[in-house]
Amino acid sequence: MRFNTSLLHEGVRKNEKHGATLTPIYQNSAFYHDSANELARIFDGKARGFSYTRLGNPTVEAFEERITKLEGGVASIACASGMAALTNAFLNILRAGDEIVSSASLYGGSIDLFRDFEAFGITTRYVPNNDWEAMEAAINEKTRVIFAETIGNPRLDVTDIERLAALAHSHGLPLIVDNTVATAFLVQPIRLGADIVVNSSSKYINGSSNSISGVLTDAGKFKWDVEKYPGMKEYAKIGPFAYTAKLRNGLFRNTGACLAPQNAYLNQLGLETLGLRMQRQCENAAALAEWIQENYEDITVNYPGLSDSPWHELAKKQFSGYFGAILTIRVGSKERAFAVLDALKLPYQLSNIGDVRTLVIHPASTISLHNTKEQQEESGVFEDLIRISVGIEDIEDLKEDFAEAFPKNPITG
Ligand SMILES: *Cc1c(COP(=O)(O)O)cnc(C)c1O
C-alpha cells in the first residue's frame, strides 16, 4: 500500500461496535471486569484488556497501532506530549552514570530536557550533526544511546540516518531519532536503521494544533545486552517487544505519561490526512523558499529543498522527493525580524509547527530563549532568524502577504 492508502487502511480496527470507522473516544478512567481473576490477569499482563487509562485505553491503543504502521515498527506508546515521549524513550534504558551522545542540532526543549537529566547523573555529549569523527570521539564506555533529529528544528539540517545507525550499531548502541519535523511522509527512520522513533504528534500528525501529544515507536530490532542495560534483564527474552514492554510496565505508567483518549481520537483524525497536508505544505514551502531567494537578495533562505542547501543532496537521497514544510530566513537584524513578523497578516505568531495554517516565530526570543548563545547557534538560531512553518493556504496569498511585509529590496524596489 502506498502512503495515503496505508494511512486509511493499515493498523485500523475493523471490528468497532456499530460499524464505527474510527475507534470512538473511550472517555473512561477505568474499566470493570466481572471476575476478580480476570482483572488480576489483566493487571499481571497475562490477559489482554483494559483496567485503568493511565496504563492503557482502547482509543489510545487504536492510535498507537496506526502509528506503528506509519513508522514501520513493532509497537508504539503514546504519551501526553512529545517531551513526555522523549523522556520515556531515554529513561527507559538509562541510569545514573550513563551518557547520551547527541547531535547538537536539536529542538530547544530537548536540550533543556538533557540538562534536567544531569541532576540524575545522566550526561549528554553534543557533537555537530553528521560529524563522524566527532561522533566516534564522543562515544565511550559510558555511552548508552545516540540521538538525532531527522531534520533539526530549527536548523533544518538533515541527518544521515543510515550512516548514524551503522555507527551506533558498530558500538552496540541504539539510535533514537526524533522524526517530528520530517514525518513518515518524508522518511521512515526505522527503514534506515533507527531503533526508536519519537514523534511529537502535536505537530504534523495532529495537523490542527488541537492536542499536545507524543508517541514513540520501537523497531524491535535492537539486541539489548543485559550487562550494558541491566534494566532490560527481565525483558530481553520477550525479543522485539522488550523495550516497549519494559516501558509499559514501568516508567510510562509510573510517571503517568499517558495520552488523553480525546487527544488520541483527534490525532487519529489528523493522521488520516497527513499525506495530503504534507504534500501541499512541502510544495508551498518549496515555492515560498524559491520565491524569497529569487526576489530578495538581502534575505538568506534556509530550506533543504533548495539546490544550494548543504543538505540538499542528502535530503534528495534519503527523503521521498519532498523536503519538509519549514524554512527559515535571516533578515539582517532582530529589529527587522520583529518588523516582518508584525507586518505579516496571514501567518500566526505562535510557538508551534505543523499546523494547516502558516505559523511564524522568532526562535531566539522564544523557543530557544533558555539555551545558551552557543547552543542557539549550534541549533541554527540567530538574532535575525525567522522560522516559517508553512501551511496549506494558496501560495499566491502567502507570497503577497510576505511581499507586503518584507522591507523593500534596495535594488529591485
Ligand atoms: C515540538 C517538538 C518536540 C516536543 O513536543 P511537544 O509535543 O511540544 O512536547 C520535540 N521535538 C521536536 C523536534 C519538536 O518540534
The ligand as an ORCA input file, in Angstrom:
! r2SCAN-3c Opt
* xyz 0 1
  C       7.631     20.196     19.445
  C       8.752     19.284     19.408
  C       9.015     18.430     20.476
  C       8.210     18.457     21.743
  O       6.898     18.085     21.534
  P       5.674     18.543     22.484
  O       4.520     17.801     21.934
  O       5.558     20.027     22.367
  O       6.024     18.150     23.875
  C      10.088     17.561     20.364
  N      10.863     17.548     19.268
  C      10.634     18.361     18.222
  C      11.544     18.299     17.038
  C       9.586     19.255     18.248
  O       9.375     20.075     17.205
*
